Amino acid sequence: MKIGFYNSCLMDWDLDKTFGWARDHGFESLELYGGPRYPHVSWAEIASGKTNPLLEAQERYGIPVAGLMFGALPFLSPDESERKEALQYLEVLLRAASRSNVEVVSTFTGRDPLKTLDENLDLYAEVFPQVAEMTERYEVNLAFENCPMYEYWPPVHNIAVSPVIWNEMFGRVPSERFGLNLDPSHLVWQGVDYAQVVRDFEDRIWLAQAKDTEVLHRVLREEGMLTLRWWRHRIPGQGDVRWDKFVSSLHEAGYEGVLSIEHEDPVWTGSDEKVTRGLLLARSYLEQFV
């Protein structure tokens, strides 16, 4: 198992700075933000074959890219034109990944906030067979990241948040290229057994993210669950995830991929120095388990 990180915490850094820092500080892989807010890469140009700085950076620095991640695509929007645009953008990412030796593209499912969960699953079953066909065409796996996005309004981004829903999704669209970008931090506050999840979905884990969650019990007692302020994201080792159990489950499942640190820790945010220090602390902590 390799330790890498997701570059969403250092979006101002271009590819050379990101890859160079990763190599110089012992990281073995990168997961890259695939959305339009990353100004240093044109995914459309890579997809078209005009240029490929991503392939060049991997070769120059010896750091492979484990995946491209962009979640905020409204695949299940009530607006049909938005659904069409989401599919078009995903196809760009799949084509760019295929041209760059990247095996995984991660995203959310989208969500229609005016529909029930069951109705969203019905819509998923209508929309995602086309996605499955695209993954086969470009020979790239699609991973659903399991962030519920409930703290945002409107809550339109994701239904792929728990085991019972994943079983429904994989049953309704039985593509062998559909799997998970598994982040245990979102399972902690939902009360889901993340180690058991690894065992139950061992054949569907395309990428594993390393982000922790700290439960703030005093806030929970005073505000209750609905404010969603009773937990916060932390770097691995500074929250409530039992990383020995989670990584042990990955080992037992035969996972040999990347443990990708996703840094959203408010304690280690505010400057590049604090962010990079957080990444290094997380890597140092995880190394004892991989």
C-alpha positions as CSV (number, residue, x, y, z in Angstrom):
1,M,0.0,0.0,0.0
2,K,1.3,3.5,-0.9
3,I,0.7,6.8,0.8
4,G,-0.3,9.8,-1.3
5,F,-2.4,12.9,-0.9
6,Y,-5.2,14.7,-2.7
7,N,-4.1,18.1,-3.9
8,S,-7.4,20.0,-3.1
9,C,-5.6,21.5,0.0
10,L,-2.9,23.1,-2.2
11,M,-4.9,24.3,-5.2
12,D,-2.6,27.3,-5.8
13,W,0.4,25.0,-6.5
14,D,1.0,24.1,-10.2
15,L,1.9,20.6,-11.2
16,D,5.7,21.0,-11.0
17,K,5.5,22.4,-7.4
18,T,3.0,19.7,-6.3
19,F,4.8,16.8,-7.8
20,G,8.2,18.1,-6.7
21,W,7.1,18.6,-3.1
22,A,5.4,15.1,-3.1
23,R,8.6,13.4,-4.3
24,D,10.9,15.3,-2.0
25,H,8.8,14.5,1.1
26,G,8.3,10.8,0.5
27,F,4.8,10.6,-1.0
28,E,4.3,7.8,-3.5
29,S,1.2,9.0,-5.4
30,L,-1.1,11.9,-6.0
31,E,-4.8,12.3,-6.3
32,L,-5.7,15.4,-8.3
33,Y,-8.7,17.7,-8.2
34,G,-10.5,17.4,-11.6
35,G,-12.7,20.4,-11.4
36,P,-12.5,23.8,-13.2
37,R,-11.3,25.6,-10.0
38,Y,-7.8,24.0,-10.5
39,P,-6.2,26.6,-12.8
40,H,-3.0,24.8,-13.7
41,V,-4.5,22.0,-15.9
42,S,-6.9,22.1,-18.8
43,W,-8.6,18.7,-18.7
44,A,-10.2,19.4,-22.0
45,E,-6.8,19.9,-23.7
46,I,-5.5,16.7,-22.2
47,A,-8.6,14.9,-23.3
48,S,-8.2,16.2,-26.8
49,G,-4.6,15.1,-27.1
50,K,-3.3,18.6,-27.7
51,T,-1.0,18.5,-24.7
52,N,-0.5,16.4,-21.6
53,P,1.4,18.0,-18.8
54,L,0.0,15.4,-16.4
55,L,1.7,12.6,-18.2
56,E,4.9,14.6,-18.4
57,A,4.9,15.4,-14.7
58,Q,4.4,11.7,-13.8
59,E,7.3,10.7,-15.9
60,R,9.5,13.6,-14.7
61,Y,9.0,13.1,-11.0
62,G,8.3,9.4,-10.8
63,I,5.0,10.0,-9.0
64,P,2.0,8.2,-10.4
65,V,-1.5,9.7,-10.3
66,A,-3.9,7.4,-8.5
67,G,-7.1,9.2,-9.6
68,L,-8.9,12.4,-10.7
69,M,-11.6,13.6,-8.3
70,F,-14.4,16.0,-9.0
71,G,-17.6,15.5,-7.1
72,A,-19.9,18.5,-7.8
73,L,-21.5,17.3,-11.0
74,P,-25.3,17.4,-11.0
75,F,-26.0,14.0,-12.7
76,L,-29.4,13.8,-11.0
77,S,-30.4,17.4,-11.4
78,P,-34.1,18.1,-12.2
79,D,-32.8,20.3,-15.0
80,E,-32.1,18.0,-18.0
81,S,-29.5,20.4,-19.5
82,E,-27.5,20.3,-16.2
83,R,-27.6,16.5,-16.3
84,K,-26.3,16.6,-19.9
85,E,-23.5,19.0,-19.0
86,A,-22.5,16.8,-16.1
87,L,-22.2,13.8,-18.4
88,Q,-20.1,15.8,-20.9
89,Y,-17.7,17.0,-18.2
90,L,-17.3,13.5,-16.8
91,E,-16.5,12.2,-20.3
92,V,-13.7,14.8,-20.5
93,L,-12.3,13.5,-17.3
94,L,-12.5,9.9,-18.3
95,R,-10.8,10.7,-21.6
96,A,-8.1,12.7,-19.9
97,A,-7.5,10.0,-17.4
98,S,-7.3,7.4,-20.2
99,R,-4.6,9.5,-22.0
100,S,-2.7,10.0,-18.7
101,N,-2.4,6.4,-17.4
102,V,-4.8,7.2,-14.6
103,E,-7.0,4.3,-13.7
104,V,-9.7,6.0,-11.6
105,V,-12.0,9.0,-11.9
106,S,-14.0,9.8,-8.7
107,T,-17.2,11.7,-8.4
108,F,-20.5,12.0,-6.5
109,T,-23.8,10.7,-7.9
110,G,-25.6,14.0,-7.8
111,R,-29.0,14.4,-6.1
112,D,-32.4,15.9,-6.9
113,P,-33.3,17.7,-3.7
114,L,-37.0,17.6,-4.5
115,K,-37.1,13.8,-4.8
116,T,-37.0,11.2,-2.1
117,L,-34.0,8.8,-1.8
118,D,-35.9,6.1,-3.6
119,E,-36.8,8.4,-6.4
120,N,-33.2,9.5,-6.7
121,L,-32.2,5.9,-6.9
122,D,-34.7,5.4,-9.7
123,L,-33.2,8.4,-11.5
124,Y,-29.7,7.0,-11.0
125,A,-30.8,3.8,-12.7
126,E,-31.9,5.9,-15.7
127,V,-28.8,8.1,-15.9
128,F,-25.8,6.0,-15.0
129,P,-26.0,3.2,-17.6
130,Q,-24.7,5.9,-20.0
131,V,-21.9,6.5,-17.5
132,A,-21.1,2.8,-17.3
133,E,-20.8,2.7,-21.1
134,M,-18.3,5.6,-21.0
135,T,-16.1,3.9,-18.5
136,E,-16.0,0.8,-20.7
137,R,-15.2,2.9,-23.7
138,Y,-12.2,4.7,-22.0
139,E,-11.2,1.7,-19.9
140,V,-11.2,3.8,-16.7
141,N,-12.9,2.9,-13.4
142,L,-15.4,5.2,-11.8
143,A,-15.3,5.5,-8.0
144,F,-18.1,7.1,-5.9
145,E,-16.7,9.1,-3.1
146,N,-19.0,8.8,0.0
147,C,-19.2,12.4,1.3
148,P,-22.9,13.1,2.1
149,M,-22.5,16.9,1.5
150,Y,-25.3,17.4,4.0
151,E,-23.7,20.5,5.5
152,Y,-24.2,22.3,2.2
153,W,-27.4,23.9,0.8
154,P,-29.0,22.9,-1.4
155,P,-28.0,19.2,-0.7
156,V,-27.8,18.2,-4.4
157,H,-24.5,16.4,-4.7
158,N,-24.5,12.8,-3.5
159,I,-26.6,9.8,-2.4
160,A,-23.7,7.3,-2.5
161,V,-23.1,7.6,1.3
162,S,-23.7,4.3,3.0
163,P,-23.5,0.5,2.4
164,V,-27.2,0.0,1.9
165,I,-27.3,2.6,-0.9
166,W,-24.1,1.3,-2.5
167,N,-25.7,-2.2,-2.8
168,E,-28.7,-0.6,-4.4
169,M,-26.6,1.4,-6.9
170,F,-24.4,-1.6,-7.8
171,G,-27.4,-3.8,-8.2
172,R,-29.3,-1.3,-10.4
173,V,-26.4,-0.5,-12.7
174,P,-24.2,-3.7,-12.5
175,S,-21.0,-2.3,-14.1
176,E,-17.8,-3.9,-13.0
177,R,-16.1,-0.6,-13.4
178,F,-18.2,1.1,-10.7
179,G,-16.7,1.1,-7.3
180,L,-15.8,3.3,-4.3
181,N,-13.3,6.0,-3.3
182,L,-13.7,5.0,0.3
183,D,-13.4,7.7,3.0
184,P,-13.9,6.5,6.5
185,S,-14.3,10.0,8.0
186,H,-17.8,10.3,6.7
187,L,-18.8,6.9,8.1
188,V,-17.7,7.7,11.6
189,W,-20.3,10.4,12.2
190,Q,-23.0,8.3,10.4
191,G,-22.3,5.4,12.9
192,V,-21.2,3.0,10.1
193,D,-18.6,0.3,10.9
194,Y,-15.9,1.3,8.4
195,A,-13.8,-1.8,8.9
196,Q,-16.8,-4.0,8.1
197,V,-17.5,-1.8,5.0
198,V,-14.0,-2.8,3.7
199,R,-14.8,-6.4,4.2
200,D,-18.2,-6.2,2.6
201,F,-17.0,-4.1,-0.4
202,E,-13.5,-5.4,-0.8
203,D,-14.0,-6.0,-4.6
204,R,-15.3,-2.4,-5.1
205,I,-12.6,-0.3,-3.5
206,W,-10.8,1.5,-6.3
207,L,-9.2,4.1,-4.0
208,A,-9.0,4.7,-0.2
209,Q,-8.9,8.3,1.2
210,A,-7.3,9.0,4.5
211,K,-9.3,11.7,6.4
212,D,-10.2,11.6,10.0
213,T,-13.2,12.9,12.0
214,E,-13.3,14.2,15.5
215,V,-16.6,14.0,17.3
216,L,-17.2,17.2,19.5
217,H,-19.3,15.7,22.3
218,R,-19.9,19.0,24.1
219,V,-21.3,20.5,20.9
220,L,-23.4,17.4,20.3
221,R,-24.9,17.6,23.8
222,E,-25.8,21.3,23.4
223,E,-26.9,21.4,19.8
224,G,-28.0,17.9,18.9
225,M,-27.3,16.2,15.6
226,L,-29.1,18.4,13.2
227,T,-26.7,21.3,13.2
228,L,-23.9,19.1,11.9
229,R,-21.4,21.2,13.9
230,W,-20.8,18.3,16.4
231,W,-17.9,16.9,14.3
232,R,-15.1,18.2,12.3
233,H,-12.6,16.8,9.9
234,R,-9.0,16.1,11.1
235,I,-5.8,14.7,9.7
236,P,-5.3,10.9,10.4
237,G,-4.3,10.3,14.0
238,Q,-6.0,13.4,15.4
239,G,-9.6,12.2,15.2
240,D,-11.7,9.2,16.1
241,V,-11.0,6.8,13.2
242,R,-9.1,3.7,14.3
243,W,-6.6,3.7,11.5
244,D,-5.1,0.4,12.7
245,K,-8.5,-1.3,12.2
246,F,-9.2,0.4,8.9
247,V,-5.8,-0.2,7.3
248,S,-5.7,-3.7,8.7
249,S,-9.1,-4.4,7.0
250,L,-7.6,-3.0,3.7
251,H,-4.6,-5.4,4.1
252,E,-6.9,-8.3,4.8
253,A,-9.0,-7.4,1.7
254,G,-5.9,-7.5,-0.5
255,Y,-6.0,-3.8,-1.2
256,E,-2.6,-2.8,-2.7
257,G,-3.5,0.7,-3.9
258,V,-3.1,4.2,-2.5
259,L,-4.1,5.6,0.8
260,S,-4.7,9.2,-0.3
261,I,-4.6,11.8,2.5
262,E,-7.4,14.3,2.0
263,H,-6.5,17.3,4.2
264,E,-9.5,19.3,5.4
265,D,-8.3,19.8,9.0
266,P,-9.1,23.3,10.3
267,V,-6.3,23.0,12.9
268,W,-3.7,22.6,10.1
269,T,-5.1,25.2,7.7
270,G,-4.4,28.9,7.0
271,S,-1.0,28.8,5.3
272,D,1.0,26.5,3.0
273,E,3.3,25.9,5.9
274,K,0.5,24.6,8.2
275,V,-1.1,22.6,5.4
276,T,2.1,20.9,4.4
277,R,2.9,20.3,8.1
278,G,-0.5,18.6,8.4
279,L,0.2,16.4,5.4
280,L,3.6,15.3,6.8
281,L,2.1,14.6,10.3
282,A,-0.6,12.5,8.6
283,R,1.9,10.6,6.5
284,S,4.1,9.9,9.5
285,Y,1.2,8.6,11.5
286,L,-0.1,6.3,8.7
287,E,3.3,4.8,7.9
288,Q,3.2,2.6,11.0
289,F,0.2,0.8,9.5
290,V,0.9,0.4,5.8
